[in-house]
Amino acid sequence: QERGADGELQTAAALETLGDRWVRFHDLRWPGRRLANIDHIVVGPSGVFVIDSKNWSGRVEVSGSVLR
């Protein structure tokens, strides 16, 4: 659980670099779900994005149109 929190903090820090045209919300309660939360919601000029943070290691790549 501590690793997950670290991943969320790293994501929040990265989202801060988006600039003033973006509004960021972190660690929000999921309505109607007692134990679930939404890690990040970002609202900006190109839309609304819901981000679930994970603290995984390894390589990230795009193959064709698939993120792996």
N, CA, C and O atoms as CSV, one atom per row, in Angstrom:
chain,resi,resn,atom,element,x,y,z
A,1,GLN,N,N,0.825,-1.193,0.000
A,1,GLN,CA,C,0.000,0.000,0.000
A,1,GLN,C,C,0.870,1.257,0.000
A,1,GLN,O,O,0.519,2.251,-0.636
A,2,GLU,N,N,1.987,1.222,0.699
A,2,GLU,CA,C,2.893,2.376,0.725
A,2,GLU,C,C,3.477,2.646,-0.660
A,2,GLU,O,O,3.637,3.802,-1.053
A,3,ARG,N,N,3.796,1.578,-1.402
A,3,ARG,CA,C,4.305,1.751,-2.762
A,3,ARG,C,C,3.270,2.426,-3.648
A,3,ARG,O,O,3.609,3.263,-4.484
A,4,GLY,N,N,1.987,2.053,-3.460
A,4,GLY,CA,C,0.927,2.664,-4.244
A,4,GLY,C,C,0.807,4.150,-3.961
A,4,GLY,O,O,0.630,4.955,-4.875
A,5,ALA,N,N,0.906,4.511,-2.677
A,5,ALA,CA,C,0.842,5.928,-2.301
A,5,ALA,C,C,2.011,6.689,-2.911
A,5,ALA,O,O,1.848,7.830,-3.343
A,6,ASP,N,N,3.177,6.076,-2.951
A,6,ASP,CA,C,4.343,6.717,-3.562
A,6,ASP,C,C,4.106,6.950,-5.052
A,6,ASP,O,O,4.473,7.998,-5.582
A,7,GLY,N,N,3.500,5.985,-5.721
A,7,GLY,CA,C,3.176,6.141,-7.139
A,7,GLY,C,C,2.190,7.276,-7.366
A,7,GLY,O,O,2.322,8.026,-8.333
A,8,GLU,N,N,1.205,7.413,-6.488
A,8,GLU,CA,C,0.234,8.503,-6.610
A,8,GLU,C,C,0.905,9.861,-6.404
A,8,GLU,O,O,0.589,10.823,-7.104
A,9,LEU,N,N,1.820,9.938,-5.455
A,9,LEU,CA,C,2.539,11.201,-5.217
A,9,LEU,C,C,3.405,11.576,-6.426
A,9,LEU,O,O,3.484,12.747,-6.800
A,10,GLN,N,N,4.042,10.589,-7.024
A,10,GLN,CA,C,4.868,10.858,-8.206
A,10,GLN,C,C,4.011,11.330,-9.379
A,10,GLN,O,O,4.404,12.232,-10.118
A,11,THR,N,N,2.840,10.717,-9.544
A,11,THR,CA,C,1.939,11.137,-10.612
A,11,THR,C,C,1.439,12.557,-10.364
A,11,THR,O,O,1.404,13.370,-11.288
A,12,ALA,N,N,1.052,12.861,-9.127
A,12,ALA,CA,C,0.583,14.212,-8.782
A,12,ALA,C,C,1.658,15.246,-9.088
A,12,ALA,O,O,1.356,16.316,-9.616
A,13,ALA,N,N,2.904,14.939,-8.763
A,13,ALA,CA,C,4.003,15.868,-9.038
A,13,ALA,C,C,4.169,16.078,-10.548
A,13,ALA,O,O,4.399,17.201,-10.997
A,14,ALA,N,N,4.054,15.006,-11.325
A,14,ALA,CA,C,4.181,15.124,-12.775
A,14,ALA,C,C,3.030,15.959,-13.355
A,14,ALA,O,O,3.239,16.736,-14.287
A,15,LEU,N,N,1.834,15.805,-12.817
A,15,LEU,CA,C,0.685,16.562,-13.317
A,15,LEU,C,C,0.799,18.047,-13.020
A,15,LEU,O,O,0.202,18.862,-13.723
A,16,GLU,N,N,1.545,18.410,-12.008
A,16,GLU,CA,C,1.748,19.825,-11.682
A,16,GLU,C,C,2.492,20.567,-12.790
A,16,GLU,O,O,2.427,21.794,-12.851
A,17,THR,N,N,3.181,19.864,-13.649
A,17,THR,CA,C,3.936,20.503,-14.726
A,17,THR,C,C,3.039,20.887,-15.913
A,17,THR,O,O,3.522,21.494,-16.869
A,18,LEU,N,N,1.758,20.548,-15.868
A,18,LEU,CA,C,0.863,20.834,-16.987
A,18,LEU,C,C,0.601,22.321,-17.194
A,18,LEU,O,O,0.311,22.737,-18.315
A,19,GLY,N,N,0.695,23.120,-16.160
A,19,GLY,CA,C,0.483,24.560,-16.310
A,19,GLY,C,C,-0.868,25.010,-15.777
A,19,GLY,O,O,-1.685,24.207,-15.324
A,20,ASP,N,N,-1.075,26.314,-15.845
A,20,ASP,CA,C,-2.239,26.951,-15.226
A,20,ASP,C,C,-3.560,26.674,-15.940
A,20,ASP,O,O,-4.620,26.889,-15.352
A,21,ARG,N,N,-3.531,26.212,-17.168
A,21,ARG,CA,C,-4.779,25.957,-17.900
A,21,ARG,C,C,-5.411,24.630,-17.506
A,21,ARG,O,O,-6.490,24.287,-17.989
A,22,TRP,N,N,-4.755,23.893,-16.644
A,22,TRP,CA,C,-5.233,22.586,-16.204
A,22,TRP,C,C,-5.581,22.639,-14.725
A,22,TRP,O,O,-4.853,23.228,-13.927
A,23,VAL,N,N,-6.707,22.015,-14.363
A,23,VAL,CA,C,-7.118,21.881,-12.967
A,23,VAL,C,C,-6.944,20.411,-12.580
A,23,VAL,O,O,-7.368,19.511,-13.306
A,24,ARG,N,N,-6.325,20.187,-11.443
A,24,ARG,CA,C,-6.016,18.836,-11.005
A,24,ARG,C,C,-6.708,18.540,-9.680
A,24,ARG,O,O,-6.732,19.380,-8.781
A,25,PHE,N,N,-7.272,17.338,-9.566
A,25,PHE,CA,C,-7.879,16.851,-8.325
A,25,PHE,C,C,-7.219,15.523,-8.000
A,25,PHE,O,O,-6.976,14.711,-8.892
A,26,HIS,N,N,-6.930,15.302,-6.728
A,26,HIS,CA,C,-6.226,14.086,-6.325
A,26,HIS,C,C,-6.955,13.378,-5.189
A,26,HIS,O,O,-7.536,14.018,-4.312
A,27,ASP,N,N,-6.915,12.056,-5.219
A,27,ASP,CA,C,-7.419,11.193,-4.154
A,27,ASP,C,C,-8.861,11.533,-3.773
A,27,ASP,O,O,-9.147,11.929,-2.643
A,28,LEU,N,N,-9.753,11.368,-4.738
A,28,LEU,CA,C,-11.160,11.683,-4.543
A,28,LEU,C,C,-11.963,10.434,-4.206
A,28,LEU,O,O,-11.666,9.345,-4.696
A,29,ARG,N,N,-12.962,10.595,-3.386
A,29,ARG,CA,C,-13.854,9.494,-3.058
A,29,ARG,C,C,-14.681,9.145,-4.291
A,29,ARG,O,O,-15.165,10.037,-4.988
A,30,TRP,N,N,-14.844,7.864,-4.560
A,30,TRP,CA,C,-15.655,7.399,-5.676
A,30,TRP,C,C,-17.102,7.356,-5.185
A,30,TRP,O,O,-17.420,6.564,-4.298
A,31,PRO,N,N,-17.985,8.190,-5.742
A,31,PRO,CA,C,-19.368,8.239,-5.251
A,31,PRO,C,C,-20.051,6.873,-5.294
A,31,PRO,O,O,-19.999,6.172,-6.305
A,32,GLY,N,N,-20.684,6.512,-4.197
A,32,GLY,CA,C,-21.404,5.247,-4.127
A,32,GLY,C,C,-20.541,4.037,-3.836
A,32,GLY,O,O,-21.052,2.922,-3.736
A,33,ARG,N,N,-19.240,4.240,-3.698
A,33,ARG,CA,C,-18.319,3.123,-3.410
A,33,ARG,C,C,-17.616,3.416,-2.094
A,33,ARG,O,O,-16.873,4.392,-1.990
A,34,ARG,N,N,-17.842,2.594,-1.106
A,34,ARG,CA,C,-17.323,2.861,0.231
A,34,ARG,C,C,-15.806,2.833,0.308
A,34,ARG,O,O,-15.218,3.654,1.013
A,35,LEU,N,N,-15.160,1.921,-0.389
A,35,LEU,CA,C,-13.712,1.748,-0.247
A,35,LEU,C,C,-12.902,2.205,-1.457
A,35,LEU,O,O,-11.673,2.157,-1.431
A,36,ALA,N,N,-13.566,2.639,-2.499
A,36,ALA,CA,C,-12.841,2.990,-3.729
A,36,ALA,C,C,-12.537,4.482,-3.785
A,36,ALA,O,O,-13.281,5.306,-3.254
A,37,ASN,N,N,-11.427,4.806,-4.440
A,37,ASN,CA,C,-11.089,6.210,-4.661
A,37,ASN,C,C,-10.644,6.413,-6.104
A,37,ASN,O,O,-10.283,5.467,-6.803
A,38,ILE,N,N,-10.680,7.657,-6.523
A,38,ILE,CA,C,-10.162,8.046,-7.842
A,38,ILE,C,C,-8.836,8.745,-7.574
A,38,ILE,O,O,-8.793,9.735,-6.843
A,39,ASP,N,N,-7.767,8.246,-8.154
A,39,ASP,CA,C,-6.442,8.791,-7.852
A,39,ASP,C,C,-6.288,10.225,-8.346
A,39,ASP,O,O,-5.843,11.090,-7.593
A,40,HIS,N,N,-6.651,10.490,-9.601
A,40,HIS,CA,C,-6.454,11.826,-10.169
A,40,HIS,C,C,-7.524,12.105,-11.217
A,40,HIS,O,O,-7.899,11.221,-11.986
A,41,ILE,N,N,-8.008,13.338,-11.240
A,41,ILE,CA,C,-8.834,13.838,-12.334
A,41,ILE,C,C,-8.177,15.128,-12.800
A,41,ILE,O,O,-7.845,15.997,-11.994
A,42,VAL,N,N,-7.994,15.241,-14.105
A,42,VAL,CA,C,-7.361,16.422,-14.687
A,42,VAL,C,C,-8.328,17.000,-15.719
A,42,VAL,O,O,-8.821,16.281,-16.588
A,43,VAL,N,N,-8.596,18.306,-15.618
A,43,VAL,CA,C,-9.512,18.986,-16.527
A,43,VAL,C,C,-8.740,20.105,-17.209
A,43,VAL,O,O,-8.119,20.938,-16.549
A,44,GLY,N,N,-8.786,20.115,-18.537
A,44,GLY,CA,C,-8.052,21.136,-19.272
A,44,GLY,C,C,-8.636,21.375,-20.640
A,44,GLY,O,O,-9.729,20.901,-20.952
A,45,PRO,N,N,-7.904,22.116,-21.465
A,45,PRO,CA,C,-8.400,22.513,-22.786
A,45,PRO,C,C,-8.789,21.341,-23.682
A,45,PRO,O,O,-9.692,21.478,-24.506
A,46,SER,N,N,-8.140,20.213,-23.543
A,46,SER,CA,C,-8.447,19.095,-24.442
A,46,SER,C,C,-9.351,18.038,-23.815
A,46,SER,O,O,-9.598,17.001,-24.431
A,47,GLY,N,N,-9.852,18.280,-22.596
A,47,GLY,CA,C,-10.808,17.335,-22.038
A,47,GLY,C,C,-10.628,17.051,-20.565
A,47,GLY,O,O,-9.894,17.736,-19.852
A,48,VAL,N,N,-11.323,16.015,-20.136
A,48,VAL,CA,C,-11.290,15.542,-18.754
A,48,VAL,C,C,-10.648,14.158,-18.760
A,48,VAL,O,O,-11.035,13.284,-19.535
A,49,PHE,N,N,-9.663,13.973,-17.887
A,49,PHE,CA,C,-8.930,12.714,-17.834
A,49,PHE,C,C,-8.978,12.147,-16.423
A,49,PHE,O,O,-8.739,12.865,-15.452
A,50,VAL,N,N,-9.289,10.853,-16.309
A,50,VAL,CA,C,-9.285,10.148,-15.039
A,50,VAL,C,C,-8.072,9.226,-15.064
A,50,VAL,O,O,-7.916,8.415,-15.978
A,51,ILE,N,N,-7.208,9.355,-14.048
A,51,ILE,CA,C,-5.938,8.628,-14.038
A,51,ILE,C,C,-5.859,7.749,-12.796
A,51,ILE,O,O,-6.051,8.224,-11.677
A,52,ASP,N,N,-5.580,6.486,-12.999
A,52,ASP,CA,C,-5.362,5.541,-11.912
A,52,ASP,C,C,-3.863,5.280,-11.831
A,52,ASP,O,O,-3.281,4.729,-12.765
A,53,SER,N,N,-3.239,5.666,-10.740
A,53,SER,CA,C,-1.786,5.533,-10.602
A,53,SER,C,C,-1.406,4.139,-10.110
A,53,SER,O,O,-2.090,3.542,-9.278
A,54,LYS,N,N,-0.308,3.647,-10.644
A,54,LYS,CA,C,0.298,2.393,-10.185
A,54,LYS,C,C,1.789,2.634,-10.039
A,54,LYS,O,O,2.373,3.421,-10.784
A,55,ASN,N,N,2.393,1.969,-9.095
A,55,ASN,CA,C,3.837,2.081,-8.903
A,55,ASN,C,C,4.476,0.784,-9.384
A,55,ASN,O,O,4.932,-0.034,-8.586
A,56,TRP,N,N,4.499,0.615,-10.688
A,56,TRP,CA,C,5.055,-0.573,-11.308
A,56,TRP,C,C,6.418,-0.244,-11.888
A,56,TRP,O,O,6.698,0.904,-12.232
A,57,SER,N,N,7.245,-1.239,-11.992
A,57,SER,CA,C,8.534,-1.041,-12.646
A,57,SER,C,C,8.524,-1.812,-13.967
A,57,SER,O,O,7.700,-2.701,-14.183
A,58,GLY,N,N,9.436,-1.458,-14.815
A,58,GLY,CA,C,9.530,-2.133,-16.096
A,58,GLY,C,C,9.494,-1.144,-17.236
A,58,GLY,O,O,9.538,0.069,-17.032
A,59,ARG,N,N,9.415,-1.671,-18.420
A,59,ARG,CA,C,9.464,-0.867,-19.629
A,59,ARG,C,C,8.060,-0.572,-20.141
A,59,ARG,O,O,7.198,-1.451,-20.134
A,60,VAL,N,N,7.827,0.651,-20.583
A,60,VAL,CA,C,6.564,1.031,-21.208
A,60,VAL,C,C,6.837,1.272,-22.684
A,60,VAL,O,O,7.779,1.979,-23.043
A,61,GLU,N,N,6.005,0.679,-23.538
A,61,GLU,CA,C,6.201,0.876,-24.968
A,61,GLU,C,C,4.857,0.878,-25.686
A,61,GLU,O,O,3.871,0.348,-25.173
A,62,VAL,N,N,4.823,1.470,-26.863
A,62,VAL,CA,C,3.649,1.439,-27.713
A,62,VAL,C,C,3.998,0.558,-28.905
A,62,VAL,O,O,4.990,0.786,-29.597
A,63,SER,N,N,3.167,-0.446,-29.128
A,63,SER,CA,C,3.355,-1.356,-30.251
A,63,SER,C,C,2.087,-1.293,-31.099
A,63,SER,O,O,1.023,-1.743,-30.673
A,64,GLY,N,N,2.209,-0.734,-32.295
A,64,GLY,CA,C,1.013,-0.467,-33.092
A,64,GLY,C,C,0.247,0.641,-32.393
A,64,GLY,O,O,0.761,1.748,-32.232
A,65,SER,N,N,-0.958,0.357,-31.985
A,65,SER,CA,C,-1.718,1.348,-31.223
A,65,SER,C,C,-1.989,0.851,-29.798
A,65,SER,O,O,-2.933,1.297,-29.147
A,66,VAL,N,N,-1.148,-0.081,-29.321
A,66,VAL,CA,C,-1.351,-0.678,-28.001
A,66,VAL,C,C,-0.238,-0.247,-27.060
A,66,VAL,O,O,0.944,-0.383,-27.374
A,67,LEU,N,N,-0.631,0.279,-25.893
A,67,LEU,CA,C,0.321,0.627,-24.846
A,67,LEU,C,C,0.568,-0.593,-23.989
A,67,LEU,O,O,-0.372,-1.196,-23.472
A,68,ARG,N,N,1.845,-0.965,-23.835
A,68,ARG,CA,C,2.215,-2.139,-23.024
A,68,ARG,C,C,3.245,-1.740,-21.981
A,68,ARG,O,O,3.688,-2.580,-21.198
